[in-house]
């Protein structure tokens, strides 16, 4: 069973940040850039443990670990500090 991850990237003050590269590294690799609303979808991931990373110009890179089991989409929020 495949899983999808819905990511929201915001500043520390809660404002959406676009053009942030979000990657998922684990049993599979997926990458995408956040849109102007700070959203990015990583789709078709197999169950397992993933390292999610959000990085971009002018922000401090942040990583999170996520265990996917399949089923409904999983939401992950990144609140990034200015670099």
KAMO-V779312 format. One record per residue. RES is the residue in one letter. D_LAST is the distance of its C-alpha to the last C-alpha in whole Angstrom. Layout:
res->RES d_last->D_LAST
res->RES d_last->D_LAST
//
This chain:
res->X d_last->38
res->X d_last->35
res->X d_last->32
res->X d_last->29
res->X d_last->26
res->X d_last->24
res->X d_last->21
res->X d_last->19
res->X d_last->15
res->X d_last->14
res->X d_last->11
res->X d_last->12
res->X d_last->14
res->X d_last->16
res->X d_last->16
res->X d_last->16
res->X d_last->14
res->X d_last->15
res->X d_last->15
res->X d_last->13
res->X d_last->15
res->X d_last->17
res->X d_last->19
res->X d_last->22
res->X d_last->24
res->X d_last->27
res->X d_last->31
res->X d_last->29
res->X d_last->26
res->X d_last->25
res->X d_last->22
res->X d_last->21
res->X d_last->18
res->X d_last->18
res->X d_last->20
res->X d_last->19
res->X d_last->20
res->X d_last->18
res->X d_last->20
res->X d_last->21
res->X d_last->25
res->X d_last->25
res->X d_last->29
res->X d_last->32
res->X d_last->30
res->X d_last->33
res->X d_last->33
res->X d_last->31
res->X d_last->28
res->X d_last->25
res->X d_last->21
res->X d_last->19
res->X d_last->16
res->X d_last->13
res->X d_last->11
res->X d_last->10
res->X d_last->8
res->X d_last->5
res->X d_last->4
res->X d_last->5
res->X d_last->9
res->X d_last->11
res->X d_last->15
res->X d_last->18
res->X d_last->22
res->X d_last->24
res->X d_last->28
res->X d_last->30
res->X d_last->34
res->X d_last->34
res->X d_last->36
res->X d_last->34
res->X d_last->30
res->X d_last->28
res->X d_last->25
res->X d_last->21
res->X d_last->18
res->X d_last->15
res->X d_last->13
res->X d_last->9
res->X d_last->6
res->X d_last->4
res->X d_last->0
//
